Amino acid sequence: DAGNLVVFADSVSVLNGARLQALTVGTGNAGNIFIDAENFVNVEGAGRQGAVNGSPSGIFTLNGNNETATGTGQSGDLQITTALLSLKNGGVFSARTLNDQSAGDIYLDVETLNLLQGGQIIAASNGSGAAGTIRINANDTVQISGLDPRFSERAGTFPAISDVTQPYSNISAQSN
């Protein structure tokens, strides 16, 4: 099993193709990710150079990293507590399996949630496993709006998630 990732901070930013991830591509389950940020969590943009060119910024718990390295277990859960959660310009939260196991669950406890210009929340299984549950507790506002203007030019550069991501902002729980 992969380890868990636990972050306590005033604010967390994941930008320009950077990632927080708990994953496994072998035997066992992916880890869980817990973030408690008093002010905000901001996930925005995509990489623009080298190996991360086109790859979206994101927070991922994943079992497998492509169609040939699928792993054997479940993905982990994502749990985020913060005042303001923003996913913008293609930023992604994903709890996903690339095998027949169940996807992880996503729990968000926020004041305000903004999914803008292609920001996405995804709990998905690429096999016969169940999609994860997405639970959002927003004490104030949930805003979902806009398209990622660079999606089509970037989609081929990140095949491990491009089959479930979309150009538009969305929340999706899906099983193939």
N, C-alpha and C positions, 0 to 999 in steps of 0.2 A: 504494500500500500504506500501511496505517496503521503508525505506529511501534510499537516495543516498550516495555513498561513493566517496569522493573527496580527492585526494592525490597530493600534490605539494612537490617535493623533488629533491635533486641532483641525487639520485639513489634509486632504489627499488629492493629488493631481497625477493623472496618468496621461501623458501627452505624446504626440508625434510618433506613433507606432510602438510606444512602450507598453509593457504588459505586466500584470500581476497574475501568476498562474500556479495552480496546483494540479499537476497532471501525471499520468503514467501511461506508458506505451507497452508495458509488459503485463505480468500477472499482478492482480490486485486492483484495488479501487483508487481513484483519484482522491486527492485531499480536499478538505473543506477550506473555504476562505471566509474569515470574519473580519469586518472592518467597522470600527466605531470611531467616527470623526465628528467632533463637536460642531464645526462650522460647515464644511462642505466636502463632497467627493465629486471631482470633475474628471471625466474621461472624454478625451477629445482628439480628433484628427487621426492621421495615418502617417506611417514612415515615409520619408522622401528620399532615402539614400540606401545603397547597398542591399543587404539581405532583407531588410525590413521595408523596402520600397513598396508602397501600396498596402502594406499590412496594417489593419486597423488597431488603434489603441484599444486596450480592453482589459477586463478582469475575467479570467477563464478558469473553470474547473473542467477538466477534459480527460476522457479515457480514450487515448489514441491521438495521433497528430496528423494522420493522412489516411488514405484508403488502404495502404499496405501495412501501416503500423497502427492496428486498431485496439490493442490491449484486450484484457479479458473481463474487467470489472465494471463497476458503475462509476459515473462521474460523481464528484462531491457536491456539496451544497454551497450556495453563496448567501451570506447574511450581511446586510449593510444597515447601519444605523447612523443617521446624520440629519442635519437641518435641511440642507440643500443638496440634492443629487441631480447632476447634469451629465447627460450623454449627448455629445454634439459632434457634428461633422464626421459621422461614421463610427463613433465610439460604441463599443459593444460590451455587454455583460452576457456571459454564456455559461450554462451548465449543460454539458453535452457528452454523449457517448457516440462512438463510431462503430459500435458492435450491437449485439442483441440484448444488452443489459439496459436497465432503466437510467434515465437522465437524472441529474440532481435537481433539487428544489432551489428556488430563489425567494428569499424573504427580504423585503425592503421596509424599513421603518423610518419614515422621513416626514418633514414638514412639507417640502415642495419637491416634486419630481418633474424634471424637464427632459424630454426626448426631442431633440431638435436637429434638423438637417441630417437625417439618417441615423440618429441615435437609436440603439436597439437593445432589447432584453429578450434572451432566447433560452428556453429549456427544451432540449431536443434529443431524441434518440434516432440514430440513422438505421437502426435495425428493428427487430420486433419488440424491443423493450418499450416501456411506457415513457411518455414525455414527463418531464418534471412539472411540479406545481409552481406557479408564480403567485406570491401573495404580496400585495402592496398595501401598506397602511400609511396613507398620506393625510396628515392633519390639516393641510391647507389646500394646495393646488397640484393637479396633475395636468401637464401640458404636453401634447404629442403633436409635432408639426414639422413638415418640410421633408425635403429630399437631400441625400448626400450628393453634391454636385460632381464628385470625382468617382462615384461608385463604378460606373461602367469601365473606366480606364484602369481601375484597381482590381476588379473582380478576378481576373485570371492570375493575379500574383499571390492570392491567398486561398488556394483551393480547399484547404482543410476546413474553412468555415464559409466560403462563398456560396455553397449550395443551400445554406439556410439563412444567410443574411439577405437583405433586400435593400433597394436604393432609398426606400422611404422609412421614416421613423415608425417603429412598431414594437409591440409586445407580443411574443409568440411562444406557445407551447405546442410542439409538434412531434409526431412519431411517423417514421416512414414505413 
